[in-house]
Amino acid sequence: MSPFDVLVPNVSDLELGGLLAELHNRGYQPIATPVATLTPAMADLPAEWKLVRELDGQAYSWPDKKESYRRYRIFAATVQEGTVHIALGEATRSAWGHDRTYVIAFLSAGAPQSPLVEFLETDDHSTSHELMAIIRGSGGDKSKKMYGPGDPLPEEYQRNFRTQLFADRIDFSGAWNKIAVIARDDDSTTILNHALLQARRRGDV
């Protein structure tokens, strides 16, 4: 009869000693390996957000204009802070040389309230279907400073997101030479998780 290797995952410190002793008594030679731990931000990025409602006629008043959203969807996920609601509003803005689709993430369970991140379409959006959003927080969690090409990104961005220089995807004078998160326009999870990390950085959740 063939032997087996048996893995018993996530044994607590309190149970480990007794389990190892019992296995030794039965003639086995168990090997205990510590479980690698993740930082809270890395361990608590939702794999999926639930669409909870869509609202019509939503708008947000920025300092210089009132913006209306042709599509406005509210998502929810349960994370370490509790249940978080983030809404995605879609609009068209004239920016970086021509009209572009923008997806703005708001911390809100209803009408738009606290804007978190703004994704805009790349120059090749018609073929790539990709959007991008700047990452802020270089120099400290509360900082609004963007990350340059030589700045180390937080580990949660290195492990969980595809990034690229903003100026590599926008061919226009003055385009930022800063790092942005890249997401397909149908990838709401990536958009929402970037918004969640930025909300945590700011202390909004």
Summary of the structure (lengths in Angstrom):
residues: 205
radius of gyration: 22.4
end to end distance: 55.7
largest distance: 76.7
contacts: 540
relative contact order: 0.15
helix: 22%
strand: 34%
